[in-house]
Amino acid sequence: MSDMNSEQLVSLVHQQSLDVFERMFRAVELVQERLNRACAALGKANVPYAVIGGNAVAVWVATIDDGAVRNTRDVDLLLAEEDLPQATAALEAVGFIRDVVTDTIVFLDGPQGKPSQGLHILLAGRKVKPEHASPTPSVQCAVEINDKRIVELEALVEMKLNSYRDKDRTHLRDMILIGLLDATWPSRFPPSLAQRLQALLDDPEG
């Protein structure tokens, strides 16, 4: 690179920047494609499911302000345990491969698929961790939005309050800042979760 003149160096940096943006946009497109493919396959097989996690947050945020939507790199789905065999058959028929990664059911997107970019499955009615205040919701706690079953807002918020990682708090703040959640919401949840939500409502920028 030291042999390049300034014009060549600027051209190289420009091309690398374009490549980065192309990869970034492609990554977003692939997440959406996986989500669409998985939901279509489960719907066709009549398997109840609910989109959860960052994609569910994005859908709910978009109902108020699509400019506030954050991208996510994976797809999180809620399934009933008794539906796993049928769901597995439906998802494998469209190219996903079932695996288990750190005790989580993951459907990789093909033989070269990465766990971080796969379908992450949570089972309905289970505590994700023993210390969580409440279990995951039923797959019936979903509403249809744009031909997909999206977990109901209250159930989504409760899941985020249970997990309460940095990204969960960020998602909750996003929903607070656009007015999806307000001072009436803490009373809907168990005391420990209500306290977490109240803290965010009191200082959403903190």
Residue pairs with C-beta under 8 A, 6 or more apart in sequence:
1 9
1 12
4 12
27 73
28 71
30 109
30 117
31 55
31 71
31 72
31 73
31 74
31 75
31 117
34 75
34 109
34 117
34 118
34 119
35 51
35 55
35 75
35 148
37 94
37 95
38 75
38 77
38 91
38 94
38 96
38 107
38 119
39 49
39 51
39 147
39 148
39 149
40 94
41 90
41 91
41 93
41 94
42 49
42 77
42 87
42 90
42 91
43 147
43 149
44 90
45 86
45 87
45 89
45 90
47 79
47 83
47 86
47 87
47 90
48 79
48 80
48 83
48 139
48 140
48 142
48 149
49 77
49 78
49 79
49 83
49 87
49 139
49 142
49 149
50 56
50 77
50 78
50 137
50 139
50 141
50 142
50 149
50 150
50 151
51 59
51 75
51 76
51 77
51 78
51 142
51 148
51 149
51 150
51 151
52 76
52 77
52 78
52 122
52 136
52 151
52 156
52 159
53 72
53 74
53 75
53 76
53 120
54 70
54 71
54 72
54 74
54 76
54 167
54 171
55 72
55 75
55 76
56 76
56 150
56 151
56 156
57 70
57 72
57 156
57 160
57 171
57 174
57 175
58 69
58 70
58 71
58 72
59 145
59 146
59 148
59 150
60 150
60 153
60 156
60 175
60 180
61 68
61 69
61 70
61 174
61 175
61 178
61 180
62 69
63 145
63 180
64 178
64 179
64 180
65 178
68 174
68 177
68 178
70 170
70 171
70 174
73 116
73 117
74 116
74 117
74 118
74 119
74 120
75 118
75 119
75 120
76 119
76 120
76 121
76 122
77 119
77 120
77 121
77 122
78 121
78 122
78 123
78 124
78 136
78 137
78 139
78 151
79 87
79 121
79 122
79 123
79 124
79 139
80 123
80 124
80 125
80 138
80 139
81 123
81 124
81 126
83 139
84 105
84 121
84 123
87 121
88 98
91 98
91 107
91 119
92 98
95 109
95 110
96 107
96 108
96 109
96 110
96 113
96 118
96 119
97 107
97 108
97 109
97 110
97 111
97 113
98 105
98 106
98 107
98 108
99 105
99 106
99 107
99 108
99 115
99 118
100 106
101 115
104 120
104 121
104 122
105 120
105 121
105 123
106 115
106 118
106 119
106 120
106 121
107 118
107 119
107 121
108 114
108 115
108 118
109 117
109 118
109 119
122 128
122 136
123 136
124 136
124 137
124 138
124 139
125 135
125 136
125 137
125 138
126 135
126 136
127 134
127 135
127 136
128 136
128 162
128 163
129 162
132 162
132 163
133 161
133 162
133 189
133 190
133 192
133 193
134 158
134 162
134 189
134 190
134 193
136 159
137 151
137 152
137 155
137 158
137 159
139 149
141 151
141 152
141 155
142 149
142 150
142 151
142 152
143 149
143 150
143 152
144 150
151 159
153 180
154 188
157 172
157 175
157 181
157 185
157 189
157 197
158 188
158 189
158 193
160 168
160 171
160 172
161 168
161 172
161 189
161 193
161 196
161 197
162 193
164 196
169 200
172 181
172 197
172 200
173 200
173 204
173 205
175 181
176 182
176 200
176 201
176 204
177 204
181 197
181 201
182 201
183 201
185 197
185 201
186 194
186 195
186 197
186 198
186 201
187 194
188 194
189 197
